[in-house]
Amino acid sequence: MELDIRPYQKGDYEKYIQSLTKENMQKLFLENFGGWSDSVSEKKFFEVLKTGFVRLFFLNNEFIGYVSLNSEKNNPSSGLINDIHLIKEHQRKGYGSEILKLVEEQAITLNYNQLKVFVFKANPSVNFYKKHRFQESEYIEHSKTYVLIKKLD
């Protein structure tokens, strides 16, 4: 099935994004940082929204996930994937790969030469990114986080 894609619209954060992000990330933040902050998560999202690329994905008019991407602050030719989130029942069905393909196309359009993502070691999505040719460039011990990079052709 093909996904319907649309840009962020006012109210989407409260309606879709806030709860999905918390559901997918709260446990990992508790394990790695000792806490979760709704306000920090919201602030980070809206900072990315100001300068970045945010798309929501729907299947048969049902919200199933979103992605956010912007350029790295210290390296404008590097795209930083802030979030790729799917509702659990839609994970492992190929939608993440479809979304990542869209991200890569957008990154090339924006003249990025690479994509970067920070992923907690305990997050199963580490394997997803490695399957899509992202390589470990660094491991940050204090946050138990991999920095994964994919060079774009």
Secondary structure, DSSP 8 states (H G I E B T S, - for coil): ---EEEE--TTHIIIIIHHHHHHHHHHHHHHHHS---HHHHHHHHHHHHHHSEEEEEEETTEEEEEEEEEEETTEEEEEEEEEEEE-GGGTTSSHHHHHHHHHHHHHHHTT-SEEEEEEETT-THHHHHHHTT-EEEEEEGGGTEEEEEEE--
